[in-house]
Amino acid sequence: MPASPSTARAINDRLALRLLQDEGPLTAPQLKQLTGLSRPTVADLVERLAVSGLIEVVGEAGAQRRGPNARLYGIAADRAQLAALDVRTEGVAVLVSDLVGRVLAEASVPIGGDTGTGAAVERAVTLVERAAKQAGADRLHTVGIGAPGLIDPASGELRDSSGLPEWHRRLVAVLQERLPRARVSVENETNLAALAEQREGAARDRDTFVLLWLGHGTGAAVVLDGRLRRGASGGTGEIGFLPVPGTSGLPSATDCEGGFHSLAGSAAITALAEEHGITARPEAGEPTGAAVVRAAVRAVSAGTSVPQGAPAPRTADVFLDALAERLALGAASVAAVLDPGCVVLGGEVGQTGGAELAGRVARRLERMTPLPTEVRPSALGGGAVLRGALLTARESAQETLFGAS
């Protein structure tokens, strides 16, 4: 049964909007070529979408740059404003963008462990409100939040997790109360980082891979056949609890001490570096583990021309080898179970380690598993969580607005 005229128009509109989202501004002839629709049909849909306020003329293209066929149409960026949050145990970072993802404002605030729940929530919500005001956003359409812990697959809510501050869960509810017209959603931080690496970072050519998060803590995200996998309880990727050799004991249901976290968390990496006489001062908000890895990589790269105060190349080389042995344990475990073909070393440690650390992990992995597994360094580092939160907020907003067209 053929589609009704109204259904056909809706399908064509969504196709054109998707192309404008993925390809950027396009002319009417380009839309005709990409959609396969007739010239009159494209002319009708362009006029319809422009009248609805979803697209607008954003420039001109072509050699002569004049006439209807030269007009470049793009998504109306100011149709909605979005916010993305990266919620950590030690603070919150936020950015506000328009509908096409252009950042309008960004800010962060530290939240100490001794801050009460109410004060911590108020500080975080106030940060969002100030960023929105700075961006000139009268109201936020969608807010995407990345947070540590488990996200209930059924309800989409942040579940109780041991070791995480109470204000994390309370923050989502208060944001919804203070921003009643906004769509607020929360996702595990490592999952968002994986989505960002897939869209904009190290895994752009992969539809199956595992992101091994290496920051203050550890985690993993699993993308299989283009889909993020969360598991029955939302716990896919809780690799910090993975029992591994080389620790003092075994993890428990309430504490990952003794698991992979005890080998690859920032504190563990820092302690390993100190055993080799390597210390470094972290940048603002950076895990110390990332700072010592950066110092070691620079020393190895510098060779004999090492700056004063930097670790000796041989010392740095031994430290990076020892760290690679640890990381290969986690990578080999996910490779044996999932056979992803690619492991991305994410987070701040994965980014500062770069190709130097990734190559060492890959060589050890070759000896531990018969399954061919490429190891890549993160392209986005700790900023991947905010990028992932923004991408999901943008997709949610566009889905809502485009669906109304």
Buried (B, 14 or more C-beta within 10 A) or exposed (E): EEEEEEEEBBEBBBBBBEBBBEEEBBBBBBBBEBBEBEEEBBBBBBEBBBEBEBBBEBEBBEEEEEEEBBBBBBBBBBBBBBBBBBBBBEBBBBBBBBBBBEEBBBBBBEBEEEBEBEEBBBBBBEBBBBBBEEBEBEEBBBBBBBBBBBBEEEEEBBBEBEEBBEBBBBBBEBBEEBBEEBBBBBBBBBBBBBBBBBBBBBBEEBEBBBBBBBBBBBBBBBBBEEEBBBEEEBBBBBBBBBEBEEBEEEBEEEBBBBBBBBBBBBBBBBBBBEEBEBBBEBEEBBBBBBBBBBBBBBBBEBEEEBEEEBBBBEBBBBBBEBBBBBBBBBBBBBBEEBBBBBBBBBBBBBBBBBEBBBBBBBEBBBEBBEBEBBBBBBBBBBBBBBBBBBBBBBBBBBEEBBEEB
